[in-house]
């Protein structure tokens, strides 16, 4: 297992992290026996970064990880978990969540603690106003947490604002060869790295979509170059080729997936892809772009929208629905476009002012396409559901 030093604190981290969002299941529950065996096996093979969250597996992921790490394993690894901002209404609420997490994880400290799923700067500002950051700093001083970070699911501009707004110990972004120009984007990765902030990568395989839902032309392109490599290996090697990446998380559900990922992580060095391999990715991305409904490259020239629409984000979610046949795309659309943030960025917010279209290098009829996105991704029940959820969580515009 290859490792990389955390440039901020010197931690030696395995380049492959174990994501505990997709643990093995048995019926509707986590398969405890298999999960514990997999976690122990991963540790023995060099994996030392484990990522969980308050609500993964219906709130049972932290407890399972805590159980698996008992008996001497806890001291061998770094544990990351997250504070869900959308459940935090005040500082006392955050403290209760933290207390619960420490209990579930059977630990006295958390190595890497994240603000979970930030989508925009106002969401972060709200947490600051509640005193969350001052409290986290107190916890860091007394050793209850070791590092303060955030995971991000919004657009490029907000990522840049958030990453510059605080002296973060690390950050976590979605990044893969399909998302090079989506969400935080490659420029966000480079920015974080330039600020000396370690970067943890999530969704390297898009929840398996870059393995199981690829167009046949893409699969054949990979096979024609190297028939031995799987789509998963191609995707992971592409990410690990980036010197700015510290750890790549993988939600491993089976022993076979874990075995393959650990094998790849034993020799997937940064800056190791050949010119020929990079050309394969250029071809693959070209094929996938041709198959998208809207030819948006995520360049962002259309932004900012004066009415708050995240135009590239809307198009990306819509394209993924068809390109990867993702049945959860409406939920991801709500999440990524800020349903639970102070200022959502949905397609339906477009008032057809047209200012964006003159800046689009692809000459996309943005107003027309946003209408289609709004109709297909939002639907008749979308606004009532969002309204109820926001009222429950007391989120104000």
SVG drawing of the C-alpha trace seen along z (x, -y; Angstrom):
<svg xmlns="http://www.w3.org/2000/svg" viewBox="-47 -40 52 53">
<polyline fill="none" stroke="black" stroke-width="0.4" points="0.0,0.0 1.4,-3.3 1.3,-6.2 1.5,-9.9 2.4,-12.4 -0.2,-15.0 1.6,-18.2 0.0,-20.0 0.6,-17.7 2.9,-14.9 0.4,-12.1 1.4,-9.2 -1.9,-8.2 -2.6,-5.3 -3.5,-6.7 -6.6,-4.4 -9.2,-5.3 -12.0,-3.0 -15.4,-4.8 -18.0,-3.4 -21.1,-4.5 -21.5,-1.3 -20.6,1.5 -21.7,5.1 -25.3,5.7 -27.4,8.6 -31.1,8.0 -31.7,4.4 -28.9,4.3 -25.1,4.1 -23.5,7.6 -21.5,7.3 -19.3,10.3 -18.2,9.5 -17.8,5.8 -15.5,6.4 -13.5,9.0 -13.1,6.6 -12.0,3.7 -9.5,5.8 -8.1,7.2 -7.9,3.7 -5.9,2.5 -3.5,5.5 -2.9,4.7 -2.1,1.1 -5.3,-1.0 -5.2,-3.4 -7.9,-6.1 -11.5,-5.3 -14.3,-7.7 -17.8,-7.5 -20.6,-10.0 -23.4,-10.6 -26.2,-9.3 -24.5,-6.7 -26.3,-3.4 -29.2,-5.0 -26.9,-6.1 -25.3,-2.7 -22.1,-3.2 -20.2,-4.9 -21.3,-2.2 -20.1,0.5 -16.8,-1.2 -16.3,-1.7 -17.0,2.0 -14.6,3.1 -11.8,0.9 -12.1,2.0 -9.6,4.5 -6.5,2.5 -7.3,1.5 -8.3,-2.1 -4.7,-3.1 -3.6,-1.9 -5.8,-4.1 -7.1,-7.6 -10.9,-8.0 -12.9,-10.7 -16.5,-11.5 -18.8,-14.5 -21.1,-17.0 -24.3,-17.4 -25.0,-21.2 -28.6,-20.6 -29.3,-19.0 -27.5,-21.7 -29.9,-24.4 -27.7,-25.7 -24.4,-25.0 -26.0,-22.7 -27.4,-20.5 -23.9,-20.2 -22.5,-19.2 -25.0,-16.5 -24.2,-15.1 -20.5,-15.1 -21.1,-13.3 -23.2,-10.7 -20.5,-10.2 -17.7,-9.7 -19.9,-7.1 -20.7,-5.2 -17.1,-5.2 -16.0,-4.0 -13.2,-6.6 -12.1,-9.7 -11.0,-11.6 -11.6,-12.0 -8.7,-12.4 -10.4,-14.2 -13.7,-16.0 -15.6,-17.5 -18.5,-19.9 -20.6,-17.6 -21.9,-18.4 -21.4,-22.1 -22.9,-23.4 -22.4,-27.2 -20.7,-29.9 -23.9,-31.1 -24.2,-27.5 -20.7,-27.9 -21.5,-31.5 -24.5,-30.2 -22.3,-27.7 -19.8,-30.4 -22.6,-32.6 -23.7,-29.7 -20.2,-29.6 -19.5,-26.2 -16.0,-27.0 -14.9,-28.5 -16.2,-25.4 -14.4,-23.1 -11.2,-25.0 -11.7,-24.4 -12.1,-20.7 -8.9,-20.8 -7.0,-22.5 -8.1,-19.9 -7.4,-17.0 -11.0,-15.8 -10.5,-16.4 -7.2,-16.6 -8.1,-18.2 -10.9,-20.5 -12.2,-20.1 -15.3,-20.1 -16.8,-18.0 -18.2,-19.8 -21.1,-19.2 -21.7,-22.6 -20.3,-24.7 -16.8,-26.0 -17.4,-29.6 -18.7,-28.6 -15.8,-26.1 -13.3,-28.8 -15.1,-31.1 -15.3,-28.4 -11.7,-27.1 -10.3,-30.6 -12.6,-31.6 -10.9,-29.5 -7.5,-28.0 -8.7,-24.4 -6.7,-21.4 -8.1,-19.4 -11.0,-19.3 -12.9,-16.6 -14.3,-16.9 -15.9,-14.8 -13.4,-14.2 -13.0,-11.7 -12.4,-11.9 -16.0,-12.7 -16.2,-15.4 -13.0,-17.3 -15.1,-20.3 -18.0,-19.7 -18.5,-20.8 -15.1,-21.9 -13.5,-21.2 -9.8,-20.7 -9.2,-24.3 -10.6,-23.8 -8.2,-20.9 -5.3,-23.0 -6.4,-25.9 -6.7,-23.8 -3.3,-22.3 -1.7,-25.7 -3.0,-26.8 -1.3,-23.8 -4.6,-22.1 -4.6,-18.3 -7.3,-17.0 -9.4,-13.8 -11.2,-12.5 -14.7,-11.0 -16.8,-9.4 -13.9,-8.3 -16.1,-5.9 -19.4,-7.9 -20.9,-5.3 -20.0,-2.5 -21.4,-4.3 -18.0,-4.6 -17.8,-0.8 -21.3,0.5 -23.0,-2.2 -20.5,-3.2 -21.4,-3.4 -20.1,-0.4 -17.9,-2.6 -16.0,-3.7 -15.6,-0.1 -14.2,0.9 -11.8,-2.0 -10.3,-1.0 -10.1,2.7 -8.5,1.9 -5.6,0.2 -5.2,2.6 -7.5,5.6 -6.3,6.5 -7.4,3.2 -10.9,2.9 -12.9,-0.4 -12.3,-0.8 -8.6,-0.6 -8.6,-3.1 -10.6,-5.5 -8.6,-5.2 -5.3,-5.5 -6.5,-8.7 -7.1,-10.2 -3.9,-9.0 -2.0,-10.4 -2.7,-13.9 0.0,-14.9 -2.4,-17.2 -4.5,-14.3 -3.7,-12.9 -6.3,-10.1 -8.9,-8.5 -11.9,-7.1 -13.7,-4.0 -17.0,-2.7 -16.1,1.0 -19.0,3.3 -17.4,6.6 -14.1,8.4 -13.4,8.5 -13.7,4.7 -11.4,4.2 -8.8,6.7 -8.7,5.0 -8.5,1.5 -5.7,2.4 -3.8,4.0 -4.1,0.9 -3.1,-1.3 0.1,0.6 1.6,-0.9 -0.6,-3.8 2.0,-6.5 1.4,-10.2 2.4,-11.5 2.8,-7.9 0.2,-7.9 1.9,-7.7 1.1,-10.0 -0.8,-7.1 -2.9,-6.5 -3.7,-10.2 -4.9,-10.2 -7.2,-7.3 -8.9,-9.4 -9.2,-12.3 -10.9,-9.9 -13.2,-8.5 -14.2,-11.9 -14.9,-12.9 -17.2,-9.8 -19.1,-10.6 -19.4,-14.3 -20.9,-13.3 -23.5,-11.2 -24.6,-14.0 -27.9,-15.7 -26.5,-19.2 -22.9,-19.8 -21.8,-21.8 -18.2,-21.5 -18.5,-23.1 -16.3,-26.0 -18.4,-28.4 -18.2,-31.4 -22.0,-31.7 -21.6,-32.4 -22.5,-34.0 -26.2,-34.0 -27.8,-37.2 -30.7,-35.0 -28.6,-32.4 -28.9,-29.5 -25.9,-27.1 -26.1,-26.6 -23.2,-24.1 -24.5,-22.2 -28.0,-21.9 -26.7,-20.7 -24.3,-18.2 -27.1,-16.6 -29.4,-16.4 -26.7,-14.9 -25.8,-12.3 -29.4,-11.1 -29.1,-9.9 -25.4,-9.2 -25.1,-7.0 -28.7,-6.0 -28.6,-7.2 -32.0,-6.6 -31.0,-8.8 -30.2,-11.8 -33.2,-13.8 -32.0,-13.4 -28.5,-14.3 -29.8,-17.3 -31.6,-18.5 -28.4,-18.0 -25.9,-19.5 -28.1,-22.5 -28.6,-23.4 -32.0,-22.3 -30.8,-22.6 -28.7,-25.7 -29.6,-29.3 -29.6,-30.1 -30.6,-27.1 -29.5,-27.3 -32.2,-25.3 -33.0,-25.6 -36.5,-26.8 -35.0,-30.1 -34.2,-31.2 -36.1,-34.3 -34.9,-34.1 -32.9,-37.3 -30.4,-35.8 -27.2,-37.3 -25.6,-33.9 -26.0,-32.9 -23.7,-35.5 -20.8,-34.1 -21.3,-30.4 -18.4,-29.1 -20.6,-26.1 -23.5,-28.4 -26.0,-26.5 -29.5,-27.8 -29.3,-28.0 -32.7,-29.4 -34.4,-26.7 -32.3,-23.9 -32.9,-25.1 -36.7,-24.9 -36.2,-21.2 -34.0,-20.6 -36.5,-22.2 -39.3,-20.1 -37.4,-16.8 -35.4,-17.2 -37.8,-19.0 -41.3,-17.8 -44.6,-18.7 -43.8,-17.6 -40.3,-19.1 -41.0,-22.5 -43.5,-21.3 -41.0,-18.7 -38.1,-21.2 -40.3,-23.8 -41.3,-21.3 -37.8,-20.1 -36.5,-23.7 -39.2,-24.7 -38.5,-21.6 -34.8,-22.5 -35.5,-26.2 -33.5,-27.2 -34.2,-30.8 -33.5,-32.5"/>
</svg>
